[in-house]
Amino acid sequence: MTVLIGSVLVQISSIASVFGLYFSIFPFSEMHPWWHFVGLAFYFFMVLWITFSEVSNHLKESPKTFKTEKKINDYMKNWVSSGGRTAIFSRDMSWAHDPSTKQVLIKKSQNEELILCVEKDNDLILEFKSYGATVIHYGNYHVPRSRFTIVDYGKEGARVAVGVGKGGVRLVREYDNGTHPFFGVAEDLVKFIQSVEAKNEIDRSRLP
């Protein structure tokens, strides 16, 4: 935040410096060619656009903070409500017990748009599976610390939200496809587990 404030102050200072220099050379009392004002206006709006982009990128990259279970559950409901396939890497899907969130995921299950990578089954996960969700148990291989959800999985505009707990607060960061290495790692992890599970299914089907 300190770096962002410093950058904004620099941009404001540059505007003040340029306008101050101009009017010290060409006082208000003198006539000014019209193209001078066009140039000043162009410079002014370019600096505003750069400043807005920096602020927007900072807010987008900053983690979202949730102090209550309800707030994180509401966030997750909105996140998975996006169209297209959703891949969820979770321990037990505890945040999906909310009725409205559950209905969103049931609909995705029915449309075969839900992939759940979980440690082991529970009643809720089995219910999603009964509606058509793909369920993969990573507990059969390794229990990673990662917890994330990819929406629009498999599409160019896919996005991932990764959550971590810190000091009793839940922090969530969002990354778009191609904007951060973590997205590629998350997508690769889901695909890797899918491929391993598919191979194991084939092996099990060959057993006498």
C-alpha positions in Angstrom: 0.0 0.0 0.0 2.9 2.4 0.8 4.4 1.8 -2.6 1.0 2.5 -4.3 0.5 5.7 -2.4 4.0 6.8 -3.3 3.3 6.1 -7.0 0.0 8.0 -7.0 1.7 11.0 -5.3 4.5 10.9 -7.9 1.9 11.0 -10.7 0.1 14.0 -9.1 3.4 15.8 -8.6 4.3 15.2 -12.3 1.0 16.8 -13.3 1.5 19.8 -11.0 5.1 20.2 -12.3 4.2 20.0 -16.0 1.3 22.5 -15.6 3.3 24.7 -13.4 6.2 24.8 -15.9 3.8 25.5 -18.8 2.1 28.4 -17.2 5.4 29.9 -16.0 6.5 30.0 -19.6 3.1 30.9 -21.0 1.3 33.0 -18.4 -2.5 33.1 -18.2 -2.5 36.7 -19.5 -1.1 35.6 -22.9 -2.9 34.0 -25.8 -2.4 30.2 -26.1 -2.6 28.2 -29.3 -5.4 25.7 -29.2 -3.1 22.7 -29.6 -1.3 23.6 -26.4 -4.5 22.8 -24.5 -5.0 19.7 -26.5 -1.5 18.5 -25.6 -2.0 19.4 -21.9 -5.4 17.6 -21.8 -3.9 14.5 -23.5 -1.1 14.4 -21.0 -3.5 14.9 -18.1 -5.8 12.1 -19.1 -2.8 9.8 -19.8 -1.5 10.3 -16.3 -5.0 9.7 -14.9 -5.3 6.4 -16.9 -1.9 5.2 -15.7 -2.8 6.1 -12.1 -6.1 4.3 -12.4 -4.5 1.2 -13.9 -2.0 1.1 -11.0 -4.7 1.4 -8.4 -6.9 -1.2 -10.2 -4.1 -3.7 -10.5 -3.1 -3.2 -6.9 -6.6 -3.8 -5.6 -7.0 -6.8 -7.9 -3.7 -8.4 -6.7 -4.2 -7.6 -3.0 -5.7 -10.5 -1.0 -9.3 -10.4 0.0 -9.7 -10.7 3.8 -12.5 -12.6 5.5 -12.9 -12.7 9.3 -16.1 -14.7 9.5 -17.2 -18.1 8.1 -20.3 -16.5 6.6 -18.3 -14.0 4.6 -15.9 -16.6 3.2 -18.9 -18.8 2.4 -20.7 -16.0 0.6 -17.5 -15.2 -1.4 -17.2 -18.9 -2.4 -20.8 -19.0 -3.5 -20.4 -16.0 -5.8 -17.1 -17.4 -7.1 -18.5 -20.8 -8.1 -21.6 -19.3 -9.6 -19.6 -18.4 -12.7 -20.6 -20.3 -15.8 -18.6 -23.2 -17.2 -16.8 -26.0 -15.4 -15.5 -25.6 -11.9 -12.6 -27.5 -10.4 -12.4 -27.4 -6.6 -9.4 -28.5 -4.6 -10.7 -28.8 -1.0 -10.3 -30.9 2.1 -14.0 -31.6 2.9 -16.1 -29.0 1.1 -17.3 -27.6 4.5 -18.0 -24.2 3.0 -20.6 -25.8 0.6 -23.2 -26.7 3.3 -24.9 -23.4 2.8 -28.2 -24.2 1.0 -27.8 -21.6 -1.8 -24.2 -22.6 -2.4 -25.2 -26.3 -2.4 -27.8 -25.7 -5.0 -25.3 -23.9 -7.3 -23.0 -26.9 -7.0 -25.8 -29.5 -7.5 -26.7 -27.7 -10.7 -23.1 -27.8 -11.9 -23.0 -31.5 -10.9 -26.1 -32.2 -13.0 -24.5 -30.4 -16.0 -21.3 -32.4 -15.5 -19.4 -29.2 -14.8 -18.1 -29.9 -11.3 -14.7 -31.6 -10.5 -14.0 -32.1 -6.8 -10.5 -33.0 -5.7 -10.9 -33.9 -2.0 -9.1 -35.8 0.7 -11.9 -38.3 1.3 -15.7 -38.7 1.0 -18.3 -37.4 3.3 -22.1 -37.2 2.9 -22.0 -33.8 1.1 -19.4 -35.0 -1.4 -21.3 -38.2 -2.0 -24.4 -36.2 -2.7 -22.7 -34.1 -5.3 -21.3 -37.3 -6.8 -24.8 -38.8 -7.0 -25.8 -35.8 -9.1 -23.0 -36.2 -11.6 -19.9 -34.5 -10.1 -16.5 -36.0 -10.8 -14.8 -36.8 -7.5 -11.1 -37.5 -7.1 -9.5 -38.4 -3.8 -6.1 -37.0 -3.5 -5.8 -38.6 -0.1 -4.9 -41.8 -2.0 -1.6 -40.2 -3.0 -0.6 -37.2 -0.9 -2.4 -34.6 1.2 -1.2 -31.2 0.0 -1.7 -27.9 1.8 -3.2 -26.3 -1.3 -6.8 -25.2 -1.3 -8.1 -23.5 -4.4 -11.0 -23.2 -6.8 -10.8 -22.8 -10.6 -13.8 -21.4 -12.4 -14.3 -21.6 -16.2 -11.9 -24.5 -16.0 -10.4 -25.4 -19.4 -11.3 -22.1 -20.9 -9.1 -19.2 -21.9 -10.8 -16.9 -19.4 -10.3 -19.3 -16.5 -9.6 -17.9 -13.0 -8.4 -19.4 -9.8 -9.0 -18.3 -6.2 -6.5 -19.7 -3.6 -7.2 -19.4 0.1 -4.9 -19.6 3.1 -5.6 -19.1 6.8 -3.5 -16.6 8.7 -4.0 -15.5 12.3 -7.6 -16.5 12.4 -8.3 -14.6 9.2 -8.9 -16.2 5.8 -7.0 -14.6 2.9 -8.0 -15.2 -0.7 -6.0 -14.2 -3.8 -7.4 -14.4 -7.3 -5.4 -15.0 -10.5 -6.4 -15.0 -14.1 -5.2 -17.5 -16.6 -1.8 -16.4 -17.9 -1.3 -13.6 -15.4 0.5 -15.5 -12.6 2.5 -18.8 -12.3 0.2 -20.0 -9.6 -2.7 -20.5 -12.0 -0.6 -22.8 -14.2 0.5 -24.8 -11.1 -3.1 -25.2 -9.9 -4.3 -26.2 -13.3 -1.5 -28.7 -13.7 -2.1 -30.2 -10.3 -5.8 -30.8 -11.1 -4.9 -32.3 -14.5 -2.2 -34.5 -13.0 -4.5 -35.9 -10.3 -7.2 -36.5 -13.0 -4.7 -38.4 -15.2 -3.4 -40.5 -12.3 -6.9 -41.4 -11.2 -7.9 -42.3 -14.7 -4.9 -44.6 -15.0 -5.7 -46.2 -11.7 -9.3 -46.8 -12.8 -8.1 -48.6 -15.9 -5.7 -50.7 -13.8 -8.5 -51.6 -11.4 -10.8 -52.6 -14.3 -8.2 -55.1 -15.4 -8.0 -56.9 -12.1 -9.6 -60.3 -12.2 
